[in-house]
Amino acid sequence: MFKNHPKGLIPAALSNMGERFGYYIMNAVLVLFLCSKFGLAEETSALIYSFFYAGIYVLSLVGGIIADKTQNYKSTIIWGLIIMTLGYVVLSIPIFATADNQTWLLTLTCGALFFIAFGNGLFKGNLQAIVGQLYDNPRYAAQRDAGFQIFYVFINIGGVIAPFVAPMLRSWWLGENGFLYNSSLPALCHEYLSLTDSMNTQNLNNLYALITEVGGNATGNISEFCTTYLNVFNTGIHYSFFASVAAMLISLTIFVCTKKGLPSPGKKAKEESVSYTAEEKARMAGEIKQRMYALFAVLGIAIFFWFSFHQNGTSLSLFARDFVKTDSIQPEIWQALNPFYVIILTPVVMWFFGRLSRKGKEISTPRKIAIGMGLAGIAYVFLALFSAVKGYPSADAFKALPAAEATAMKTGPWVLFVLYFFLTVAELFISPLGLSFVSKVAPKHLQGLCQGLWLGATAVGNLLLWIGPLIYNSCPIWVAWTVFLSVCLVSMGIMFSMVKWLERVTK
């Protein structure tokens, strides 16, 4: 798997793996954490998540510009890790949210998310630019796509473990305080504390039943129970952010210790620019222009892929909580399925692509991206049909049902296994190969900027993530999945229409 790859690939991948582990701890729980801690509506929580997730990728463009301007990619990466660490430190402080402190505490939480997003912006695109530089050596050029797939596997090793951390610590802390976990209880507790006697009768009955189920006393002081349960529930999640801090420090240590063995894209570009004559630069101008057009064309497709794929942190996460039986597995943990599939399927996909290449039937990177959009569509075809056949209503209507009736309607976890299988295969056709495509077409002196543009396109897709929970809560949920299906199919068609042009440009 690592044969014929540059030595710097593994240190770079390990640095990224540590950072991704810390990030995915937070990302797995963020939407549900904002709801449970502050009592936010799911649409509001998803909106914050959308802006945060978009901010990560928008600020990657800023990080690329900073690195290109300063010609110091490695220092920019180090500062990114430090700033991210500070953000996780703030998130790890367990302060209970009340009516008196909610405004400033939510502001502080959003400030911590900004630090994480900004630090990620300094780190993410510039490390990818360094990986791309490793494959500019003619000796390794043919392995570029495979190199980025390996790099992507290391990202997901951290992603497999991370979703278990917060639920494990939360359950442990609940147990230490004599409670059990229940995913529906925090929302009912917040509703009771804000409405008390005005609470809907059905929801009040559900609250009493769940209090008894988790080890509380439904005939005692309900307000006191709700306050205590929410405090314990969310404190356990805060403790998980200490693991994020540790992961950042490990990633920083690995990068600092190995950075001398990694290339410096800025310095190489500077050396090469000196060797270009005026005539050579004029000849290159047309090619560079075409390559940038190709880059922006693929970026447009990437927007719609990430809009659909990153529902795993919003509407798909809510689906796992509301419609899937979570008696033994908490909903955040299901997000480990995606990185798990990435790890086990990447060697298969690499073998498949390699076999085609050896037979002289190599699939171009643009064509792989188009196929990936179709595979993402298959995932949503399955989920839309399944939800329609089951007769699932909107999530708001489902949660208003009596607890016993809602439980009887829930599905088994096999649905998530099928869904994430197709989404992951689609991701393997698009995300690592998209990074490889960018590194191919980007001018040498704009490597950081162009990787930032790829991440910026992801940001635009992420700005639309709030649409998923909005439809999910207000319409029969098959409607939401059909929207994402339509987006994938249209994007696939557009991409296939551009394939021949893109293939000519990238030869």
N, C-alpha and C positions, 0 to 999 in steps of 0.2 A: 504493500500500500504506500509506503514511504520511499520506495525505490525511485531514483532519478528526480528527486526533489531537493531543493537547496536546504542547507543546514539551518538557515534562519527561520524556516517555516515553523518548526516545533516551538522554539522560544516565543515567537509572536503569537502562535495559537494558544500556548499556555497562559500568556499574559491576558489574552482575551477571554479565556475560559474562566479565570478567577473573577474578572470583572462581570462577566455574564452571570455567574453563579449568584453574586451579590445582587445584581439587578433583577434576576428572575424571582428571587425571594419576594422582593417588593412587588414586582409586576403581577405575580400570581394572585395576590390578595388585595390589590389596590382598590378596585371598584367596590368590592364587598366590604373592605375595611373602612372606606369613607362612609358607606351606608351605616355600618354598625357603630362607628365611633361618633359620628356627628348627626346621625338620623337623617341623612340626606336622601332625597328621592333618588331612585336609580337613574333617572334621566339626568339629574344634576351631577351625580357621581360620575356617570359616563362622560358628561361634558368636560369635567375636570380632567378625567383620564385622557380624553381626546386631545385637549390642549397640551397636556403634559407629554403625551406620546408624540404629538406633532412637534413640540418644542425640542425634543431630543434630536429629531432629524433636521429641523430648521437650523438649529445651533450647530449641527455637524457641518453645514455650509459655512457658517461663521468660523468654525474651527479649521476648516480647510483653507479659508482665506488667510487666517492668522498664520498658519504654518507655511503657506506659499509666500506670504509677504516677508516673514522673518527668516525663511529658509531653514527653520529649525523644527522639524517634525517631532523629534524625540522629546524635546523639552515641552512642547505643546501637549504631547501624550501624558507626560508625567504630571503636569499641572491639572490635566483633566482628571486623573485618578485621585489627586489630592482633593480637588473641589467636590467630586462625587462622594468621597469619604466624609467630608463635612456635612453634606446633605443627609447621609444615612445616620450620622451621629444625632442630628436633630430629630429625625424620625424615631430613633430608639428611646427617646425620653417619654415615659408613660405618664402623661398628664390627662386627668379625667375631664371630658368635655361637659360643661354645664351651660345653662342659659346665660350666665354672667360672663363666661370666658370664651364662648364658642367663636365669636367673631375674630378675636386676635389669635386664638389657637388654630382655627382653620387657615387664617392668613399665614401663620408660622409654618403650618404643614405645606401649604402651597409654595412658600418660600424655599422649604427644604427640597420640594420636587423640582423647583427651578434650578437649584444648585446641582441636583443629580442630572437634570437635562443638559445644563451648560457644560458640566464636566464630561458628560457622555459625548457632547458635541466636539469637544477638544480631543477626545480620545478615539472615537469610533472610526471616523472616516480616514484619519491620518494613519492609524495602524493598518487599515486596509490598503492605503496607498503604499505603505512599506512592503506589504505582502505582494502587491502587484509589481513593485520594483524588483523583487527577487526573481521574477519570471521574465524580466527584460533581458536577462542573460540568455543568449541564443541556445546555450546548453540545456536550459530548462523551459524554453518558450512553449514547446509542444505539450507540456504538462500543466499549463496555466489553469485550464478548467478544473482538472483533477486537484490541483493545489488549493484552489478556493473551496472545493468540496471538502477536502480534508480539514481546512481551516474552519469550515462551517460545522463539521462534526465536533470539534473541540468546543465551539460555542455551546453546542447542545448537550455535551456531557454535564456541564454545570446546570443547564436547564432541566435535565432529568431529575437531579437531586433537589434542586431549589424549591419546587412547589411543595415538598414534604415538610420543609423546615417550619414555616409559620403554623400550619395546622397541627403539627406535632407539639410545638411549644404551647400553642393555645390550649390544646386538650390537656397537656400536662398541668398547666397553671389552673385550668378549671378544676381538674381533679384534686389538686392541692388545696383548693378552696371548697371542696365538697360538691362540685357541680359536674354535670355532663354537658357535652356539646350538642347544640341544636341550631341548625342554620336559619330557621324561621323565627326564633325567639327574639333576637336583637331588634328586628323591625317592630314586633309587637310591643316590646318593652318601651321603645321610643314613642310609639303611638299612645301607650297608656300614660306615660309621663307628660305628654303634651296635651292629651284630651281627658284623661281620667274618666269621669262619669259620662262624658259625651262619646265614648268609644263605641263603635259598632258592636251590637250584641254578639254576632257570630265571631268577630275577632276577639272579643272579651272572653268568650267561652274557649276559643282556641288558646288564648293566653293562659287561662287557668289550667287547661289540660297539659300544656307544655311545661309550666312551672313544676307541676307534680312529676312529669316525666324526667326532668333534668335534676331532680333532687331537692326542689324547693317546697315551700309550704303555701299552697294556694289559698289557705284560710287566714294567713297572716297579713303583715303589712306589705301590700303589693308594690307600692312605690319604693319602699326600701329594698325589696328583692330586685326590682328592675334596675335600680341604680347600682346595686352591688354586682349583679350579673353582667351588666354592660361594662363596668370597670374591670372586672376580672377577665372577661372575654377579650377586651381590647388590649389589656396589659400584656397578655400572652403574645399577641401579634407584635407589639412594640419590642418585646424581647428578641424576636426573630431578626430585627434589624441590626442587632449586635453582630449576627452572623454575616450580614452584608458588609459591615465595617471591616470585619476580619478578612473577608474575601477581597475587598479593595486593597488592603495592606499587603496581602499575599501577591496579588496581581502587580502591585507597584514594585515589590521586592524582585519579582521575576524579571520585570522589564528593565529595571535599573541594572541588575546583574548581567543581563544578556544584551543590552542595547549596542554594545561595541561590535557585536557580530551581525548587526542588522544594517542594511543600506540606508542612505539618507537621500530621499528623492529630490529634495531641493538642491543639494550639492551636485548630484549627477546632472540635473537639468542645466545647472549653471555651467558646468564643464562642457556639456554638449553644445550649448548655445554659442560658445566661443568658437567652436569649430565650423559653424555654419557660415557659408558665404552669403552675400546678398542675393545672388542668383538662386542658390539652394533654398533660401527662405521664401523667395517668390514662388518657386515651384511647389513648395510644401503648402503654401497658403490655401490653394484650392482644395487640396486633400484634407487639410485640417477643418476647413469650412464644412465639407461633406460629412466628415466624421462627427462634428458637433451637431449637425442636423440629425444624423442617425442616433446620436446619444439622446437628444431631446425627444425623438420619436419613441424610443424605448422607455424613457422616463414617463411619458404619458400613459403607456400601458401599465407601468409599475404602480402608478397612482391607484388604479382600479383594483389591481391585485391586492395591495395592502389594505385597501378599504374593506375588501371581503375577508382576507385572511386574518387580520388583526381583530376580527370579531371574537377571537378566542379569549380576549381579555374583557369583552363587554357582553354582547348578547349571548354568545355561546357559553360564557361563564355563568350567566344568569340562568340559561337553559339547564346547565348541569346542576345548579342548585335547586331549581324549581320543579323540573320535570323528570329528573333522574333519581332513582333511589340511592340515598347517601347514608344508609344506616351505618355502614362500616367504613366508607371512604368519603372524606369531606370534599366538597365541590372544587376547591382550589387545586387539589391533588390531580384532578383529571388533566390539568394543563401539562403535566409531565408526559402525557401520551405523545404530544407532538415532538419534543426533543428525543424521546425514546425511539420513536419511529425514524427520526433523522439518523440516529446512530446506527440502527440495524439495517436501514434501507440504503444508506449512502454507498456502502461497498457494492451492493447489488446494482445500483444505478451506474456506478463507475465501471463495473464489469460489463454491463450492458452497452454503455457508450464505447468502451474500449473494444469490445467484440465487433461492433459495427465499424469502428475505425479501421480495425485490422482487415476487415472484409472490403474496405474501400467504400463503405456506405455511411460515412460519418455524418451525423446530424449537426447542422450549424447551430451556433448559440442562439441566433434569433428564432430559428424554427423550434428549438427546445423551449424557449420562453412561450411561444404561441401554444405549443402542446400543453405546457403547464397551466395556462389559463383554462383550457378545456378540462383538465383534470380537476381543477378547483370547482368548475361548474358541476362535475359529477357529484362532488361532495354535497353540494346544495340541492341537486336534484333528489338525492337520496333523502336528505333531511326534510325537504318540502313535502315529498310524497309520504314519508313516514308520519309527519305531523298532521297531514290532511286525513290520512286513513285513520289515525287515532282520534281524530275529531278534537284536537287540542284548541281551546279558545285562546284569547289574549292572555298574557301572563297576569294582568290585573284581575281578570275574571277568574282565572284559575286559583289565585291566592285567596279570593273571597269565598271559595267553596269550603264547606265543612272539612276539617282536617282529615277525617277518615275517608271521605269521598276523593279528596285530592290525592291522598296516599295511594288509593286503589288505582288511580289513573296513571301513576308514574311508571316510567319504563325502566328496563334494566340497563346496565352500563354498556352493553354490547353496542348500543347505538353510537356512543362516543368513540368506541374502538373503530367502527367503520368510518365514521365522519372524519376523524383525525388521520386515518390511514390515507384517504384520498387527498386531504388538504396537505399532508406532509409530502406526498409524492409530488404534488403540484409545486410546493415550496422548493423541493430539490431541483426542479426543472427551471425555477425562476430566480430564487434569491442568490445562491452562490454563483450561478452562471451570469446573473445580472452584474454582480461585482466583477466577474472576469471580463464581461463585455465592456464595462466602463474602463477597466485598466487597459484594454486593447485600444480603444478609440481615443482616450484622453491624451492631449499633448503632454510632453514630459514636464513642462514647467507649470502645468495646471493639474497635476495628479490629485492633490488634496482638494482642490476646488471641484473637480469633476466627481470624485467620490462623494463630496458633500452634496453635489447636485442629485446624485442617486438617492442619498438619504433625504434630501429635500423633497423629492417626489414622494418618498414614503411618508413624509410629514403631511403633505397635502391629502393623501389617502387617510391618514390618521385623524385629520381634522374633521372627517366625515363620520368617524366611528359612532358618534352619539346618535346617528340616524337609526342604527340597529336597535338599541334599547327602546327608542321612541316607538318604532313600529311593533316591536316585540310586546310592549305593554299595552298597546292600544288596538291591535288587530289580531285576528287568529294568526298564530305564529308562523304558519306556512307562508303567509304573505311576506314576512321578513325574509325568509330563506329564498323565496322566489325573486325578490329584488336582487339579492346577491348573485343568484343564478344568472339573471339577465345581464348583470354587469360583466360577469365572467365570459359569457357567450359573445357579447358584443365586442369585448376586448380581444378575444381570441380571433374573431373574424377580421378585425382591423389589423392585428399583428400578422396574420397569414397574408393579408393583402400587401404588406410591406416587406415580406421576407426576402424576396429576390433582390430588391434594392439594398436592403441591409447587408445581405451576403456579399454583394459587390463592393460596398463601402468598406467592409471589414476584412477584405482579402489582403 
